[in-house]
Amino acid sequence: MSRLILNPVTLSIGELILGLECGGSDAAGGIAANTQGVSKLIDLGLSTLSLRPAEFIGAEHMPQNRAINKEVHNQIIQIYV
């Protein structure tokens, strides 16, 4: 029987990417639904990845305004065109 050996590492919040999928039955659904909480994490340097871009229809400006640069901003626009 093999043993799992964990080696803790220290990461800054800027090194993490949080995948968000609303509508699931796991804890990530609650995080995705909490836009203020996610906004605070982004302000601290966390990157996020939305697994269901269709959920932003009608609110496209939210991820566009959070884009890291103009190129990403324009890519987000292309998703909804």
C-alpha positions as CSV (number, residue, x, y, z in Angstrom):
1,M,0.0,0.0,0.0
2,S,1.5,3.3,-1.0
3,R,1.4,6.4,1.2
4,L,0.6,9.9,0.1
5,I,3.3,12.3,1.1
6,L,2.3,15.9,1.2
7,N,4.9,18.6,1.0
8,P,3.4,22.0,2.0
9,V,4.4,24.9,-0.1
10,T,3.9,28.6,0.4
11,L,2.1,30.4,-2.5
12,S,1.0,33.9,-2.9
13,I,-2.6,34.5,-3.8
14,G,-1.4,35.8,-7.2
15,E,-0.1,32.3,-8.0
16,L,-3.6,30.7,-7.7
17,I,-6.4,30.4,-10.2
18,L,-9.9,29.7,-8.9
19,G,-12.2,27.9,-11.3
20,L,-15.8,29.0,-10.9
21,E,-18.9,27.1,-11.9
22,C,-22.2,28.2,-10.6
23,G,-25.1,25.8,-10.5
24,G,-23.2,22.9,-9.2
25,S,-23.9,21.2,-5.9
26,D,-20.4,21.7,-4.5
27,A,-18.9,24.6,-2.6
28,A,-17.7,26.3,-5.8
29,G,-21.3,27.1,-6.8
30,G,-21.6,29.2,-3.6
31,I,-18.3,31.0,-4.3
32,A,-19.3,31.8,-7.8
33,A,-22.6,33.2,-6.7
34,N,-20.9,35.5,-4.2
35,T,-19.7,38.2,-6.6
36,Q,-18.6,40.5,-3.8
37,G,-16.5,37.8,-2.3
38,V,-14.9,36.9,-5.6
39,S,-14.3,40.6,-6.3
40,K,-12.4,40.9,-3.1
41,L,-10.2,37.9,-3.9
42,I,-9.5,39.4,-7.4
43,D,-8.5,42.7,-5.7
44,L,-6.0,40.7,-3.6
45,G,-4.5,39.2,-6.8
46,L,-6.3,35.9,-7.3
47,S,-7.1,34.9,-10.9
48,T,-10.4,33.3,-11.7
49,L,-11.6,31.2,-14.6
50,S,-15.3,31.0,-15.4
51,L,-16.3,27.5,-16.5
52,R,-19.7,28.7,-17.9
53,P,-19.3,32.0,-19.7
54,A,-23.0,31.8,-20.7
55,E,-23.9,32.7,-17.2
56,F,-22.5,36.2,-17.8
57,I,-24.9,37.0,-20.6
58,G,-26.4,40.4,-19.7
59,A,-23.5,41.0,-17.3
60,E,-20.6,40.9,-19.8
61,H,-19.2,44.1,-18.4
62,M,-18.3,42.4,-15.1
63,P,-15.6,40.1,-16.5
64,Q,-14.6,42.7,-19.1
65,N,-13.9,45.3,-16.4
66,R,-11.8,42.8,-14.5
67,A,-9.7,41.8,-17.5
68,I,-6.0,41.9,-16.8
69,N,-5.3,43.8,-20.1
70,K,-6.9,45.1,-23.2
71,E,-6.2,41.9,-25.2
72,V,-8.1,39.8,-22.6
73,H,-10.9,42.4,-22.5
74,N,-11.3,42.1,-26.3
75,Q,-11.3,38.3,-26.1
76,I,-14.1,38.4,-23.5
77,I,-16.1,40.6,-25.9
78,Q,-15.6,38.0,-28.7
79,I,-17.1,35.3,-26.5
80,Y,-20.5,37.2,-26.4
81,V,-20.6,38.5,-30.0
